[in-house]
Amino acid sequence: SGVNLPKDFQVMQNYPNPFNQETILSYELYKPAKVKIGIYNIQGSKIKSLMNKSQNRGQYTIHWYGLTSRGKLAPSGFYFVRFQINNITKVIRMQLIK
């Protein structure tokens, strides 16, 4: 049997995936938390920060329109969304297709 970690939050797979111009990221906090969400390319470089603030418990959605922090459209390929919620990190993979 595995170790049961405290379940402070849940992260859902982005939808749609793969996506063309827009994808939706959803997560739920079971208690207030410091939330950081970043988009990383396949090389591991951060291309966009989506969230960096404290949030109350609840369900949240955030849209990513495929843009980098410079406002340029990211190229087709695989990207990683890194959710850092308090001191726990969860990563999901998504695919951008143009």
Salt bridges, closest charged atoms under 4 A:
ASP8 OD1 - LYS31 NZ 3.64
GLU22 OE2 - HIS63 ND1 2.40
